[in-house]
Every structure is written in C-alpha cells, then in structure tokens.
Amino acid sequence: MHKDLSEGQKQKINLFIEEALTFNKKHNIFVRKSLDEIIEKDVLDCIPLTKKIDKHSSVLDLGSGGGFPGIIASIIKPEAHIDLLEKSQKKCYFLNKTIDLLSLKNTKVLNTTLKKNNNLKEYSLITARAFSSTQNIIDLTKNNLKKGGSYVLLKGKIEKIEEELAPIDTNKYKYEIIKLVNKKYERHLVEIKRRE
C-alpha cells in the first residue's frame, strides 16, 4: 500500500475500504468496484495530503463523501482533530459507522451544508477533493481558516488548476502547486496560504 504506513494503519485502511465496498453495494456512495481500485485511485491519492497535517492540527475536510481524504487523514494522523463536513445524510451515516468501527476518537462528522458566514470554528488546515472550485472554497471558508493556516486541495490536471487559480487575489493569497507521483493519473496538491 505505502511504505510509510504502520501495520496498524494499513489494517485500518483495509477495514475502511472493505466497509466502504460493502456499504456501496446497497447505497452507491462512490463509483469503485474493488479494493485495488480504491487503493490506487483514492488511498494513494490522499496519503501525500497527510504529510501537510501537523500533529495537533485542526482539519476541516469539505464534502467528505465516502471518506477521502478525511478518514485516511484520521487514520494516519491520530493526534490531529479532524471534522468531516458532509451534507448527505446517507454519507454521514456511513462516515459515523466507519468512525465507530475504527475507533477514530479524533474525528467528528458535521452533517450540514457549507454556507458563507457559517458558524463553524477556525481550522489550521482546510482540505477538499472534488468538492468545488478553489475560489468558491476560499469564499465559503475565509472565516474558518486560522491565522497561519492553509488550504490543501487535491486536484487533477494542471490546466484546470491554473484556470481555477486565475481569479484568486494574489495580494491576499499565495499558492503552490505540487505535482504528485502517480503513473496513471495527473494529480496535484494545491497549497494556499494567506499573505500575512
């Protein structure tokens, strides 16, 4: 799976995937057919993000869906506090079931729709994968990013990323595009910070 993971983490990730595949047969929460496909397309995609999470970070995962990257981050970074924001009740049920099954004490599900001027707390890291455009994420959560915090977004093709980053006010924000090692798919992390 990944050389940096402990045996315990690998076991939890495998258990999570098995649970997701079983749940998916009845409830259709994502489009994946096998354990290998989920490891290749989802798990390995999310692991680089976890390197950006400090020990005692507070993390908000937007549109957690089937648990990528939120549940993966929870397993790999047990000292961090991770909130999974998801509006679908069906997906929230699955996420809560998974949290209980894996005893992820650092993780909480927020069953809500994200709005501007929301009453969520401030986080040191806000992440998303296939949630919305970069500018929209910033607009919706600008009151939720702690001073010195960052957005770390999982994205695909560089052309689309550059197009999404074009409207961002570079007087207020600085960003870095990090190419991920992936033989089959073009994947990037986009890290955005406020200019202090």
Residue pairs with C-beta under 8 A, 6 or more apart in sequence:
1 10
1 13
1 39
1 43
1 44
2 10
2 43
2 44
2 47
4 47
5 13
5 47
5 76
9 75
9 76
12 75
12 102
13 43
13 72
13 75
14 35
15 101
15 102
16 67
16 71
16 72
16 75
16 98
16 101
16 102
17 35
17 38
17 39
17 43
18 35
19 94
19 97
19 98
19 101
20 29
20 30
20 32
20 38
20 66
20 67
20 94
20 98
21 32
21 34
21 35
21 38
23 29
23 94
23 97
24 30
24 32
24 66
27 90
27 94
29 65
29 66
29 90
29 91
29 94
30 65
30 66
32 38
32 41
32 42
40 184
41 185
42 66
42 68
42 72
43 68
43 72
44 182
45 68
45 69
45 129
45 154
45 180
45 182
45 185
45 187
46 68
46 69
46 72
46 73
46 129
46 154
47 72
47 76
48 178
48 180
48 189
49 69
49 72
49 73
49 127
49 152
49 154
49 189
50 69
50 72
50 73
50 76
50 77
52 125
52 150
52 152
52 189
52 191
53 59
53 73
53 76
53 77
53 80
53 125
54 80
54 124
55 77
55 79
55 80
56 79
56 80
56 81
57 77
57 80
57 81
57 123
57 124
57 125
58 80
58 81
58 82
58 83
58 121
58 122
58 123
58 124
58 125
58 146
59 70
59 73
59 77
59 80
59 81
59 82
59 83
59 123
59 124
59 125
59 126
59 127
60 83
60 85
60 120
60 123
60 125
60 126
60 127
60 141
60 144
61 69
61 70
61 73
61 82
61 83
61 84
61 85
61 127
61 128
62 85
62 114
62 126
62 127
62 128
62 131
62 132
62 137
62 141
63 85
63 86
63 87
63 128
63 129
63 130
63 131
63 132
64 70
64 71
64 84
64 85
64 86
64 91
64 95
64 109
65 86
65 88
65 91
65 130
66 91
66 94
67 84
67 94
67 95
67 98
68 129
69 127
69 129
69 154
70 82
70 84
70 95
70 107
70 127
71 84
71 95
71 98
71 99
71 102
71 104
71 107
73 80
73 82
73 127
74 80
74 82
74 99
74 102
74 104
74 106
74 107
75 102
75 104
77 106
78 104
78 105
78 106
79 106
80 106
81 106
81 107
81 108
82 106
82 107
82 108
83 107
83 108
83 109
83 110
83 120
83 123
84 95
84 107
84 108
84 109
84 110
85 110
85 112
85 114
85 120
86 92
86 95
86 109
86 110
86 111
87 111
87 112
87 113
87 114
89 111
92 109
92 111
95 109
96 109
98 104
99 107
99 108
99 109
110 120
112 118
114 140
114 141
115 140
116 139
116 140
117 143
118 140
118 141
118 143
118 144
120 141
120 144
121 144
122 143
122 144
122 145
122 146
122 149
123 144
123 145
123 146
123 149
124 146
124 148
124 149
124 150
125 149
125 150
125 151
125 152
126 137
126 141
126 144
126 145
126 149
126 150
126 151
126 152
127 151
127 152
127 153
127 154
128 137
128 153
128 154
129 153
129 154
130 154
131 137
132 140
133 164
134 151
134 153
134 155
134 161
134 164
134 165
134 168
134 190
134 192
135 164
135 167
135 168
137 151
137 153
138 151
138 168
138 173
138 192
141 151
145 151
145 194
147 194
147 196
148 193
148 196
149 193
149 194
150 191
150 192
150 193
151 190
151 191
151 192
151 193
152 189
152 190
152 191
153 189
153 190
153 192
154 187
154 188
154 189
155 161
155 164
155 187
155 188
155 189
155 190
156 185
156 186
156 187
156 188
157 186
158 177
158 179
158 186
158 188
161 177
161 188
161 190
165 175
165 177
165 190
168 175
168 192
171 195
172 194
172 195
173 192
173 193
173 194
173 195
174 192
174 193
174 195
175 190
175 191
175 192
175 193
176 190
176 191
177 188
177 189
177 190
178 188
178 189
178 190
178 191
179 187
179 188
180 187
180 188
180 189
